């Protein structure tokens, strides 16, 4: 059985830990919690998007032709460089 909350958790963990710019694309041929995103039904994708949008780390979610694109709030993305901290 597909647990969309677990899928969302894995997606958020991957995205926030790896993004350098605050966004991450999840392609339909990638698996999360043992489920390929491309194997989800349309209503499951819509529910997954709603779950992602409800999470505090997520600023925006867009369903695209080849992927689900997620923008994260930068405070949750440790790899994003803070321009203000760089010396001039």
C-alpha positions as CSV (number, residue, x, y, z in Angstrom):
1,X,0.0,0.0,0.0
2,X,1.2,3.5,-0.9
3,X,1.8,5.8,2.1
4,X,1.7,9.2,0.6
5,X,2.9,10.8,3.9
6,X,6.0,8.6,3.9
7,X,6.6,9.5,0.2
8,X,6.3,13.2,1.1
9,X,8.7,12.8,4.0
10,X,11.3,11.2,1.8
11,X,10.9,13.9,-0.9
12,X,11.2,16.7,1.6
13,X,14.3,15.1,3.2
14,X,16.0,14.6,-0.1
15,X,15.2,18.1,-1.4
16,X,16.0,20.1,1.7
17,X,19.3,18.2,2.3
18,X,20.5,18.5,-1.3
19,X,19.3,21.7,-2.9
20,X,21.8,24.5,-3.4
21,X,19.1,26.9,-4.5
22,X,15.9,26.1,-2.5
23,X,14.1,24.0,-5.1
24,X,14.2,20.3,-6.2
25,X,12.6,18.4,-9.0
26,X,11.2,14.9,-8.4
27,X,11.0,13.1,-11.7
28,X,8.3,10.5,-12.3
29,X,10.8,7.7,-12.9
30,X,12.2,8.1,-9.3
31,X,11.1,6.0,-6.4
32,X,10.3,7.2,-2.9
33,X,9.2,4.9,-0.1
34,X,9.5,2.1,-2.7
35,X,7.0,3.7,-5.0
36,X,7.8,5.3,-8.4
37,X,6.0,8.7,-8.7
38,X,5.0,7.7,-12.3
39,X,3.0,4.7,-10.9
40,X,0.8,7.0,-8.8
41,X,-2.7,7.7,-10.1
42,X,-3.8,11.3,-10.8
43,X,-5.8,11.6,-7.5
44,X,-2.8,10.2,-5.6
45,X,-0.5,12.8,-7.2
46,X,-3.0,15.6,-6.3
47,X,-3.2,14.3,-2.7
48,X,0.7,14.1,-2.5
49,X,0.9,17.7,-3.7
50,X,-1.6,18.7,-1.0
51,X,0.5,16.9,1.6
52,X,3.6,18.6,0.4
53,X,2.0,22.0,0.4
54,X,0.8,21.5,4.0
55,X,4.4,21.0,5.2
56,X,6.2,23.9,6.9
57,X,9.4,23.3,4.8
58,X,7.5,23.8,1.5
59,X,6.9,27.2,-0.1
60,X,5.4,26.0,-3.4
61,X,4.7,22.9,-5.4
62,X,4.1,22.6,-9.2
63,X,3.1,19.6,-11.2
64,X,5.0,19.6,-14.4
65,X,5.0,17.3,-17.4
66,X,8.1,15.3,-16.3
67,X,8.3,16.0,-12.6
68,X,6.9,17.5,-9.5
69,X,8.8,20.7,-8.7
70,X,9.1,21.9,-5.1
71,X,10.3,25.2,-3.7
72,X,11.5,25.1,-0.1
73,X,11.8,27.9,2.4
74,X,15.6,28.5,2.5
75,X,15.8,28.2,6.3
76,X,15.2,24.5,5.9
77,X,18.0,24.1,3.2
78,X,21.4,23.8,4.9
79,X,23.3,23.6,1.5
80,X,22.0,27.0,0.3
81,X,24.7,29.6,0.6
82,X,23.7,32.8,2.4
83,X,25.0,35.7,0.4
84,X,25.0,37.9,3.5
85,X,27.5,35.7,5.2
86,X,30.0,36.0,2.4
87,X,32.8,38.6,2.8
88,X,33.0,41.4,0.4
